[in-house]
Amino acid sequence: MGLFTVILVVVIVLAIVGLGWKTFSLGVINGFDRAVDVSTPLVKDLTQQATEYVQDPSLIETNIHN
């Protein structure tokens, strides 16, 4: 786990140095916005299901057994 973290930090630092801080941060922000885009049907469905489960936790047991 420690080696993976070191490699990840090195890759991120090299990306920031290579791209520049503004380009890197805008890329991360744009990527996050695309990943969390609620306009996609799959994300809408998952969000709605999660909201229903939070409101009524008994739905989880009902859907597991079906």
C-alpha positions in Angstrom: 0.0 0.0 0.0 2.8 2.4 0.8 4.5 1.8 -2.5 1.3 2.4 -4.4 0.8 5.7 -2.6 4.3 6.9 -3.4 3.9 6.0 -7.1 0.5 7.7 -7.2 2.0 10.9 -5.6 4.9 10.9 -8.0 2.6 10.5 -11.1 0.4 13.3 -9.9 3.4 15.6 -9.2 4.8 14.8 -12.6 1.5 15.5 -14.3 1.2 18.9 -12.5 4.8 19.8 -13.5 4.2 18.7 -17.1 0.8 20.3 -17.6 1.0 23.3 -15.3 -1.1 23.8 -12.2 -4.0 25.6 -14.0 -4.3 23.0 -16.8 -4.1 20.1 -14.3 -6.7 21.5 -11.9 -9.1 22.4 -14.8 -8.7 18.9 -16.1 -9.5 17.3 -12.7 -12.5 19.6 -12.3 -13.9 18.9 -15.7 -13.3 15.1 -15.2 -15.1 15.3 -11.9 -18.0 17.2 -13.5 -18.4 14.6 -16.2 -18.2 11.7 -13.7 -20.9 13.3 -11.5 -23.1 14.5 -14.4 -26.6 13.7 -13.2 -28.1 14.0 -16.7 -27.1 10.4 -17.6 -29.9 7.9 -17.1 -27.7 5.5 -15.2 -26.7 8.0 -12.6 -30.2 9.4 -12.3 -31.5 5.8 -11.6 -28.8 5.0 -9.1 -29.4 8.4 -7.4 -33.1 7.8 -7.2 -32.6 4.3 -5.8 -30.1 5.5 -3.2 -32.5 8.2 -2.1 -35.3 5.7 -1.7 -33.1 3.4 0.3 -32.1 6.2 2.6 -35.7 7.2 3.2 -36.9 3.6 3.7 -34.1 1.1 4.6 -36.5 -1.9 4.6 -36.4 -1.6 0.7 -32.9 -3.0 0.7 -34.0 -6.3 2.3 -37.0 -6.5 0.0 -34.9 -6.1 -3.2 -32.3 -8.5 -2.0 -34.8 -11.4 -1.7 -36.5 -10.7 -5.0 
